[in-house]
Amino acid sequence: MSERKPDRITRTLSGASFALTIDTSRQRKRFLMLFALCVLLMGAGGFFLMPSSAAPALQLHEALAAQKAENAKLQVELSELKMSLGHERATRESLEREVASQAEALKQANKNLSFYRSHAATGAQGGQ
């Protein structure tokens, strides 16, 4: 039997087959690079598209946080005003008691003055 020389097609197929096994690592690297690029593009797209789609929720969250801060501020102001009102009521009650006491003292002084005037008038009439 005579050994046959490989023809051109056989060489090309075996060369291509050999080349495919060598290029497998390059193809894997290309695939991984392409995959990483796709992931990066999807992440960037999500980053830029997310705020526009989540904007109402974000605005609502910010508005809620602002309302909570305003509520806390108003609660502090309310407690200060309640304390101030309590001090004003106590001061008013104290002043009302003092006015009542002074009115009673004035009433007694007027009574004493009437008594002295009536005795002074009777004494002056009796001495004439």
Backbone as ProteinMPNN parsed JSONL, in Angstrom:
{"seq_chain_A": "MSERKPDRITRTLSGASFALTIDTSRQRKRFLMLFALCVLLMGAGGFFLMPSSAAPALQLHEALAAQKAENAKLQVELSELKMSLGHERATRESLEREVASQAEALKQANKNLSFYRSHAATGAQGGQ", "coords_chain_A": {"N_chain_A": [[0.821, -1.151, 0.0], [0.374, 2.074, -0.72], [1.395, 5.032, 0.655], [-0.579, 7.746, 1.005], [-0.427, 11.097, 0.043], [-1.413, 13.822, 1.955], [-4.045, 15.765, 0.816], [-4.815, 19.129, -0.214], [-7.263, 20.024, 0.958], [-7.588, 18.367, 3.175], [-5.371, 19.14, 4.682], [-6.102, 21.781, 5.21], [-8.447, 21.441, 6.681], [-7.478, 20.006, 8.906], [-5.616, 21.856, 9.777], [-7.281, 23.99, 10.352], [-8.776, 22.837, 12.33], [-6.841, 22.494, 14.217], [-6.214, 25.128, 14.642], [-8.586, 26.028, 15.738], [-8.601, 24.834, 18.235], [-6.494, 26.163, 19.401], [-7.365, 28.805, 19.346], [-9.386, 28.774, 21.167], [-8.911, 29.7, 23.771], [-8.555, 32.393, 23.223], [-11.05, 32.997, 22.19], [-12.574, 32.516, 24.418], [-11.609, 34.513, 26.085], [-12.424, 36.725, 24.59], [-15.178, 36.315, 24.669], [-15.638, 36.559, 27.437], [-14.812, 39.208, 27.798], [-16.692, 40.501, 26.182], [-18.996, 39.745, 27.535], [-18.506, 40.987, 30.037], [-18.505, 43.631, 29.178], [-21.152, 43.877, 28.329], [-22.485, 43.499, 30.783], [-21.512, 45.719, 32.135], [-22.551, 47.774, 30.526], [-25.278, 47.315, 30.889], [-25.481, 47.789, 33.629], [-24.727, 50.491, 33.706], [-26.771, 51.577, 32.158], [-28.957, 50.922, 33.757], [-28.297, 52.466, 35.953], [-28.542, 55.068, 34.945], [-31.162, 55.08, 34.02], [-32.672, 54.359, 36.205], [-33.025, 56.517, 38.151], [-34.916, 58.15, 36.801], [-37.158, 56.513, 36.613], [-37.575, 55.894, 39.237], [-37.979, 58.307, 40.346], [-40.498, 59.509, 41.239], [-41.013, 57.954, 43.546], [-38.732, 58.484, 45.019], [-38.983, 61.248, 45.36], [-41.31, 61.262, 46.858], [-40.406, 59.936, 49.127], [-38.489, 61.791, 50.023], [-40.184, 63.972, 50.524], [-41.723, 62.891, 52.561], [-39.772, 62.543, 54.536], [-39.118, 65.232, 54.966], [-41.564, 66.142, 55.973], [-41.688, 64.661, 58.33], [-39.524, 65.764, 59.706], [-40.428, 68.389, 59.976], [-42.676, 67.885, 61.532], [-41.477, 66.932, 63.89], [-40.16, 69.26, 64.685], [-42.36, 70.941, 65.12], [-43.561, 69.546, 67.21], [-41.715, 69.935, 69.276], [-41.932, 72.705, 69.532], [-44.615, 72.859, 70.304], [-44.543, 71.572, 72.825], [-42.954, 73.402, 74.206], [-44.637, 75.652, 74.142], [-46.804, 74.661, 75.612], [-45.592, 74.403, 78.115], [-45.008, 77.076, 78.606], [-47.597, 78.136, 78.671], [-48.535, 76.861, 80.968], [-46.893, 78.129, 82.888], [-47.811, 80.761, 82.591], [-50.495, 80.479, 83.403], [-50.14, 79.747, 86.092], [-48.887, 82.073, 87.025], [-50.932, 83.927, 86.547], [-52.958, 82.966, 88.261], [-51.683, 83.367, 90.691], [-51.422, 86.164, 90.662], [-54.15, 86.866, 90.606], [-54.934, 85.923, 93.112], [-53.413, 87.658, 94.688], [-54.489, 90.152, 93.936], [-57.106, 89.782, 94.846], [-56.575, 89.598, 97.565], [-55.527, 92.16, 98.036], [-57.778, 93.658, 97.352], [-59.489, 92.908, 99.366], [-58.054, 93.937, 101.515], [-58.214, 96.662, 100.87], [-60.959, 97.04, 101.071], [-61.314, 96.621, 103.794], [-59.753, 98.744, 104.683], [-61.249, 100.925, 103.708], [-63.565, 100.54, 105.188], [-62.57, 100.976, 107.753], [-61.809, 103.651, 107.423], [-64.297, 104.846, 106.988], [-65.426, 104.362, 109.444], [-63.71, 105.917, 111.138], [-64.181, 108.417, 110.081], [-66.871, 108.695, 110.578], [-66.813, 108.722, 113.38], [-65.204, 110.882, 113.784], [-66.801, 112.879, 112.755], [-69.025, 112.75, 114.444], [-67.768, 113.319, 116.806], [-66.878, 115.882, 116.354], [-69.259, 117.21, 116.071], [-70.365, 116.786, 118.496], [-68.627, 118.139, 120.103], [-69.13, 120.808, 119.676]], "CA_chain_A": [[0.0, 0.0, 0.0], [1.157, 3.295, -0.821], [0.931, 6.084, 1.556], [-1.121, 8.857, 0.262], [-0.102, 12.424, 0.528], [-2.641, 14.566, 2.267], [-4.317, 16.821, -0.155], [-4.959, 20.485, 0.311], [-8.473, 20.108, 1.773], [-7.299, 17.708, 4.434], [-4.481, 20.026, 5.439], [-6.868, 22.954, 5.638], [-9.348, 21.026, 7.747], [-6.719, 19.703, 10.101], [-5.046, 23.123, 10.229], [-8.36, 24.762, 10.948], [-9.113, 22.167, 13.568], [-5.761, 22.809, 15.137], [-6.349, 26.545, 14.948], [-9.742, 26.202, 16.611], [-8.231, 24.467, 19.588], [-5.619, 27.209, 19.913], [-8.133, 30.035, 19.492], [-10.397, 28.603, 22.196], [-8.616, 30.605, 24.881], [-8.835, 33.755, 22.748], [-12.496, 33.15, 22.102], [-13.068, 32.592, 25.795], [-11.284, 35.864, 26.551], [-13.316, 37.646, 23.891], [-16.516, 36.127, 25.223], [-15.663, 37.158, 28.781], [-14.736, 40.662, 27.629], [-17.99, 40.915, 25.676], [-19.939, 39.579, 28.641], [-18.226, 42.052, 31.003], [-18.958, 44.874, 28.56], [-22.622, 43.87, 28.393], [-22.869, 43.727, 32.184], [-21.189, 47.109, 32.428], [-23.536, 48.618, 29.838], [-26.569, 47.148, 31.561], [-25.377, 48.496, 34.904], [-24.747, 51.931, 33.441], [-28.142, 51.9, 31.731], [-29.799, 50.884, 34.96], [-27.957, 53.618, 36.797], [-29.083, 56.296, 34.37], [-32.605, 54.977, 33.857], [-33.309, 54.154, 37.504], [-33.53, 57.729, 38.781], [-36.114, 58.668, 36.155], [-38.297, 55.664, 36.933], [-37.759, 55.909, 40.688], [-38.065, 59.693, 40.788], [-41.667, 59.772, 42.096], [-40.833, 57.31, 44.853], [-37.68, 59.222, 45.713], [-39.569, 62.523, 45.764], [-42.24, 60.959, 47.934], [-39.59, 59.631, 50.31], [-37.925, 63.055, 50.491], [-41.28, 64.757, 51.081], [-42.075, 62.267, 53.84], [-38.712, 62.883, 55.488], [-39.276, 66.654, 55.294], [-42.744, 66.256, 56.832], [-41.323, 64.129, 59.652], [-38.667, 66.759, 60.354], [-41.311, 69.504, 60.336], [-43.506, 67.398, 62.628], [-40.644, 66.916, 65.096], [-39.949, 70.665, 65.059], [-43.622, 71.445, 65.673], [-43.772, 68.888, 68.505], [-40.868, 70.644, 70.244], [-42.548, 74.026, 69.74], [-45.846, 72.637, 71.065], [-44.215, 71.29, 74.227], [-42.499, 74.666, 74.795], [-45.814, 76.505, 74.335], [-47.574, 74.104, 76.732], [-44.894, 74.772, 79.342], [-45.198, 78.517, 78.764], [-48.988, 78.324, 79.081], [-48.612, 76.462, 82.378], [-46.303, 79.205, 83.692], [-48.717, 81.907, 82.539], [-51.664, 80.179, 84.249], [-49.719, 79.824, 87.492], [-48.669, 83.493, 87.324], [-52.238, 84.576, 86.583], [-53.628, 82.566, 89.499], [-50.997, 84.062, 91.786], [-51.814, 87.587, 90.612], [-55.559, 86.965, 90.991], [-54.992, 85.803, 94.578], [-52.858, 88.894, 95.247], [-55.483, 91.208, 93.71], [-58.21, 89.518, 95.771], [-56.089, 89.96, 98.9], [-55.448, 93.622, 98.101], [-59.157, 94.16, 97.343], [-59.993, 92.682, 100.728], [-57.388, 94.916, 102.375], [-58.786, 97.965, 100.536], [-62.307, 97.035, 101.632], [-61.133, 96.805, 105.239], [-59.266, 100.123, 104.893], [-62.402, 101.816, 103.48], [-64.452, 100.365, 106.343], [-61.932, 101.692, 108.875], [-61.879, 105.075, 107.124], [-65.69, 105.244, 107.236], [-65.6, 104.351, 110.903], [-63.015, 107.071, 111.698], [-64.871, 109.635, 109.638], [-68.135, 108.82, 111.308], [-66.49, 109.114, 114.764], [-64.669, 112.247, 113.748], [-67.928, 113.776, 112.502], [-69.834, 112.765, 115.669], [-66.952, 113.977, 117.833], [-66.83, 117.311, 116.024], [-70.586, 117.723, 116.324], [-70.567, 116.696, 119.935], [-67.747, 119.107, 120.737], [-69.589, 122.161, 119.404]], "C_chain_A": [[0.871, 1.221, 0.0], [0.529, 4.359, 0.065], [0.522, 7.274, 0.725], [-0.719, 10.166, 0.866], [-1.401, 13.141, 0.86], [-2.846, 15.664, 1.244], [-4.592, 18.145, 0.554], [-6.168, 20.618, 1.233], [-8.232, 19.48, 3.136], [-6.39, 18.566, 5.286], [-5.251, 21.224, 5.994], [-7.786, 22.588, 6.798], [-8.583, 20.718, 9.029], [-6.059, 20.958, 10.645], [-6.09, 23.988, 10.92], [-8.759, 24.159, 12.278], [-8.078, 22.493, 14.625], [-5.872, 24.279, 15.57], [-7.516, 26.781, 15.889], [-9.391, 25.84, 18.049], [-7.307, 25.503, 20.198], [-6.419, 28.47, 20.208], [-9.203, 29.923, 20.58], [-10.141, 29.546, 23.368], [-8.872, 32.055, 24.461], [-10.334, 33.991, 22.67], [-13.115, 33.278, 23.497], [-12.814, 33.988, 26.36], [-12.197, 36.887, 25.892], [-14.732, 37.552, 24.446], [-16.637, 36.774, 26.602], [-15.609, 38.676, 28.708], [-16.077, 41.209, 27.151], [-19.051, 40.827, 26.766], [-19.756, 40.688, 29.681], [-18.693, 43.4, 30.459], [-20.474, 44.981, 28.601], [-23.109, 44.145, 29.81], [-22.633, 45.174, 32.562], [-22.191, 48.054, 31.779], [-24.91, 48.517, 30.479], [-26.574, 47.869, 32.901], [-25.435, 49.992, 34.715], [-26.131, 52.372, 33.005], [-29.097, 51.904, 32.906], [-29.551, 52.074, 35.86], [-28.589, 54.901, 36.264], [-30.593, 56.258, 34.214], [-33.332, 54.866, 35.187], [-33.812, 55.448, 38.121], [-34.795, 58.266, 38.122], [-37.327, 57.807, 36.478], [-38.581, 55.662, 38.436], [-37.923, 57.32, 41.224], [-39.305, 59.966, 41.631], [-41.519, 59.16, 43.482], [-39.788, 58.045, 45.674], [-38.213, 60.565, 46.2], [-40.538, 62.322, 46.916], [-41.496, 60.677, 49.229], [-38.996, 60.911, 50.889], [-38.994, 63.937, 51.127], [-41.696, 64.21, 52.443], [-41.04, 62.598, 54.91], [-38.812, 64.342, 55.907], [-40.469, 66.861, 56.222], [-42.453, 65.734, 58.235], [-40.449, 65.12, 60.407], [-39.506, 67.949, 60.817], [-42.194, 69.117, 61.516], [-42.726, 67.394, 63.944], [-40.409, 68.334, 65.602], [-41.204, 71.241, 65.696], [-43.941, 70.802, 67.024], [-42.959, 69.577, 69.595], [-41.483, 72.002, 70.564], [-43.821, 73.9, 70.562], [-45.544, 72.39, 72.539], [-43.714, 72.561, 74.928], [-43.676, 75.594, 75.068], [-46.696, 75.989, 75.468], [-46.94, 74.482, 78.061], [-45.096, 76.269, 79.631], [-46.619, 78.818, 79.229], [-49.17, 77.938, 80.542], [-48.026, 77.526, 83.294], [-47.222, 80.426, 83.723], [-49.942, 81.685, 83.412], [-51.301, 80.29, 85.732], [-49.502, 81.281, 87.903], [-49.996, 84.228, 87.442], [-52.981, 84.238, 87.875], [-53.003, 83.275, 90.697], [-51.391, 85.532, 91.82], [-53.273, 87.778, 91.005], [-55.715, 86.843, 92.504], [-54.49, 87.083, 95.238], [-53.841, 90.053, 95.097], [-56.654, 91.025, 94.665], [-57.807, 89.907, 97.191], [-56.023, 91.47, 99.06], [-56.833, 94.25, 98.079], [-59.773, 94.011, 98.721], [-59.374, 93.693, 101.693], [-57.936, 96.317, 102.12], [-60.189, 98.102, 101.116], [-62.238, 97.298, 103.137], [-60.669, 98.226, 105.542], [-60.391, 101.12, 104.694], [-63.383, 101.744, 104.655], [-63.888, 101.127, 107.54], [-62.012, 103.203, 108.663], [-63.289, 105.605, 107.377], [-65.945, 105.332, 108.742], [-64.956, 105.587, 111.53], [-63.701, 108.37, 111.299], [-66.179, 109.822, 110.405], [-67.871, 109.214, 112.77], [-65.945, 110.526, 114.804], [-65.804, 113.234, 113.545], [-68.801, 113.858, 113.765], [-69.066, 113.456, 116.772], [-66.898, 115.474, 117.578], [-68.18, 117.924, 116.285], [-70.859, 117.762, 117.823], [-69.73, 117.732, 120.663], [-68.197, 120.523, 120.491], [-70.535, 122.632, 120.388]], "O_chain_A": [[1.92, 1.324, 0.635], [-0.687, 4.517, 0.17], [1.252, 7.72, -0.16], [-0.68, 10.312, 2.088], [-2.373, 13.061, 0.109], [-1.919, 16.385, 0.873], [-4.591, 18.225, 1.783], [-6.06, 21.311, 2.244], [-8.649, 20.037, 4.151], [-6.614, 18.706, 6.489], [-5.047, 21.617, 7.142], [-7.892, 23.329, 7.776], [-8.996, 21.124, 10.115], [-5.951, 21.114, 11.861], [-5.818, 24.63, 11.934], [-9.046, 24.876, 13.237], [-8.409, 22.736, 15.785], [-5.645, 24.611, 16.733], [-7.44, 27.651, 16.756], [-9.856, 26.496, 18.981], [-7.336, 25.703, 21.412], [-6.176, 29.134, 21.215], [-9.867, 30.916, 20.877], [-11.084, 30.132, 23.899], [-9.356, 32.855, 25.263], [-10.826, 35.058, 23.039], [-14.051, 34.048, 23.714], [-13.673, 34.572, 27.021], [-12.688, 37.806, 26.549], [-15.399, 38.563, 24.665], [-17.622, 37.453, 26.894], [-16.29, 39.358, 29.474], [-16.549, 42.238, 27.637], [-19.893, 41.713, 26.906], [-20.737, 41.264, 30.153], [-19.221, 44.22, 31.21], [-21.019, 46.051, 28.875], [-24.035, 44.929, 30.014], [-23.46, 45.788, 33.236], [-22.631, 49.021, 32.4], [-25.622, 49.513, 30.599], [-27.57, 48.494, 33.266], [-26.11, 50.692, 35.469], [-26.615, 53.421, 33.431], [-29.944, 52.789, 33.029], [-30.477, 52.622, 36.457], [-29.106, 55.716, 37.029], [-31.242, 57.303, 34.269], [-34.499, 55.245, 35.282], [-34.952, 55.479, 38.585], [-35.668, 58.789, 38.815], [-38.431, 58.337, 36.606], [-39.72, 55.446, 38.849], [-37.998, 57.513, 42.438], [-39.181, 60.611, 42.672], [-41.867, 59.789, 44.481], [-39.943, 58.209, 46.884], [-37.928, 60.975, 47.326], [-40.579, 63.127, 47.846], [-41.905, 61.125, 50.3], [-38.997, 61.1, 52.106], [-38.747, 64.577, 52.149], [-41.986, 64.973, 53.364], [-41.391, 62.897, 56.052], [-38.614, 64.662, 57.079], [-40.398, 67.662, 57.153], [-42.922, 66.305, 59.22], [-40.613, 65.298, 61.614], [-39.315, 68.455, 61.923], [-42.434, 69.934, 62.405], [-43.247, 67.8, 64.983], [-40.454, 68.582, 66.807], [-41.123, 71.95, 66.7], [-44.529, 71.449, 67.891], [-43.45, 69.781, 70.706], [-41.549, 72.402, 71.726], [-44.086, 74.738, 71.424], [-46.219, 72.941, 73.409], [-44.01, 72.778, 76.103], [-43.718, 76.252, 76.107], [-47.276, 76.782, 76.209], [-47.633, 74.834, 79.015], [-45.327, 76.661, 80.775], [-46.818, 79.671, 80.094], [-49.886, 78.618, 81.277], [-48.583, 77.806, 84.356], [-47.389, 81.051, 84.77], [-50.386, 82.608, 84.094], [-52.055, 80.853, 86.525], [-49.887, 81.68, 89.002], [-50.17, 85.058, 88.334], [-53.563, 85.118, 88.51], [-53.706, 83.726, 91.602], [-51.662, 86.081, 92.888], [-53.603, 88.757, 91.673], [-56.515, 87.553, 93.113], [-55.062, 87.543, 96.226], [-54.01, 90.847, 96.022], [-57.146, 91.999, 95.236], [-58.605, 90.48, 97.933], [-56.415, 92.004, 100.097], [-57.049, 95.277, 98.722], [-60.497, 94.892, 99.185], [-60.051, 94.235, 102.567], [-58.107, 97.087, 103.065], [-60.559, 99.172, 101.6], [-63.005, 98.094, 103.677], [-61.11, 98.843, 106.512], [-60.481, 102.086, 105.452], [-63.955, 102.755, 105.062], [-64.613, 101.827, 108.247], [-62.255, 103.952, 109.609], [-63.452, 106.697, 107.922], [-66.594, 106.257, 109.23], [-65.577, 106.245, 112.364], [-63.786, 109.307, 112.092], [-66.54, 110.925, 110.816], [-68.652, 109.976, 113.34], [-66.197, 111.274, 115.748], [-65.774, 114.326, 114.112], [-69.268, 114.943, 114.113], [-69.673, 114.127, 117.607], [-66.874, 116.254, 118.53], [-68.243, 119.083, 116.695], [-71.51, 118.676, 118.329], [-70.105, 118.16, 121.754], [-67.626, 121.418, 121.113], [-71.013, 123.762, 120.291]]}, "name": "protein", "num_of_chains": 1, "seq": "MSERKPDRITRTLSGASFALTIDTSRQRKRFLMLFALCVLLMGAGGFFLMPSSAAPALQLHEALAAQKAENAKLQVELSELKMSLGHERATRESLEREVASQAEALKQANKNLSFYRSHAATGAQGGQ"}
